[in-house]
Amino acid sequence: MGVDLGPQGQGGRRSVNAELNLIPFIDLLSVCTLFLLMTAVWVQISKMSAFSQAGGETIVQHSNVSTTNQARERRDWNVLLTKKGVELLENGRTLGRFATNDARTAFAKYKAKLKDPENAKISLRASDDVQYNDVIQVLDALFYVKLMNVSIGGL
């Protein structure tokens, strides 16, 4: 692709016609366009509201569109795991507190109080300072007493 900048070689001068290579320019333009498109998508993603799967009802007020009210599925048990141990809640009241090592026996004891143990919905929430092996130990204890419908989240 050439650019004609005037007459060729009059009066002993060199030709002023030049060849421009437009391929690097097109590559740069493509990269800039992709960068701007990706940035626009990331800005939109940062505005999205995210909901956890824990029980109860939540009102989200961080949305630019409007305030969102999302009804949550009711859970039979809320199992709260902290560094101090495990707290078992049912309908907002505490059923028991016990150490992580005693989870199997405690879950077996409280399972008898469930109305429908095979279809019981359980929410396991762990604080950030809990070690991974403690979370797995509580999940194993729930599995041991055949409570399988468990959702996991943070406190």
N, C-alpha and C positions, 0 to 999 in steps of 0.2 A: 504494500500500500504506500503510495507516494503522495507527497504534497508539492504542488506546483507553486513556486514562489515568484515566478517571473520568467522573462525570456532567457534563453540559454546563451551563455558566453558571448555577449556583445562587447566589442571593444577590448578583447583580450582578457576579459574577466572570467573567473571560473563560474560554472553553473551553480545556481542557487537552489536547484531542486534537491530535496533531501528525502531519504527513506526513513519513515518513522515505524518503529516496531511497537504495535499496539497491544501485543499479547501480555506483557508484564502489566500494563495499565489495566487491562480487563481482569487479570488475576487479582490485582490489588483492589479493584472495585468490587469484585465478587466476595473477597474476604471481608471487606468493610460492611457489605450488605448482610452477610451471614452474622457478623458480630452484632450488628444493630438488631436484627431479628431475634437472635438468642437473648439479648439483653431485654428486649421488650417482653418476651415470654417469661423470663425470670422475674421481672417486676410484677407481672400479673400473678404468678404463682405465689409470691410473697404476700399478696393481699388475700389469698384464699384462707378460709377458716377451716380448722381441722378439729374433729371431734373424737374423743376417746370412746372406748366401748364400755366404760364403767357404768354401773347402774345409776338411776336417779334422773334428774332433769337438769338441763344446763341452758343458760341464756348467754349467748355470745354477743358481746357488744363491740368487738374489734373489727367489724365488717363495715366497709364504706357504703354498702348498698342499703342495709337496714339491720335492725336487731333481729336475730334469729332465735327462735325458741324450738329446741329439738327435744322431743319426748324420748326417753331412753327405755330400754327393755328392763323389766324388773328382774333382779337377781335374788335367788334364794339365800345365798351367803355372799358376804364380802370378806375375803381373807386379806388382812393387812399384815405385811411382813416388814419388820423393822429390825434394826440391830439388836433391840431388846428381846425380840421374839415374835410370836405370831398372835394376832388378835382376830377372833372370829366374830363377825357381826351378822345379825339377822334382823332385817327391817329397822336398821338404825340402832338396835340395842346389842350390847356385848353379850355373847354367849359364853365366851371363855378366853383366857389368855394362857399361853403355854410356850415352852421353849421349842425351838425348831426340831430338836431331837425327839420330842414327845408328840410330834404331829400325827403319826400313824394312830396311836392309841386315842388321841383326842378326837380326830376326825371319825374314827370308828364309833366312839361314844356318842358324838353329836349327830351322826348320820341317822340314827334311829329316830330322831325328832323331826326329820324331814318328811313332808307329806308325800312326795313322789321322788324318792332317791335316784331312780334310774334316769329321770329327766330333769334333775336339779341343775340350775344354772348358777355357776360360781364365778365370782370375779376375784382374781388374785392380783393385788397391787403391792408393789415392792418399792421401798424408798431407795434413793440413789446410793446410799452407803451400804446396802446389803450386798453380800458377796454372792457370786453366781452359784456356787455350790449350795447355798442355803435356799435359793429359789428352786433349784432342781430337787433338793431334798423335800420341799413342801409339795412340789408337783408329783414326785414319786409317792408321797404319802396319800395324796388325793387319788392317784391312780390305783394304789394298793387297796383302798376301800371302795373302788369302782365308782368314783365320781369323775366322769370324763368330760363333761361339758364346762370347760374352764376357759375364761378369757383372761389375758394378762395385760396389765398396764402399770403405770407409775403412779406414785402418790402425788 
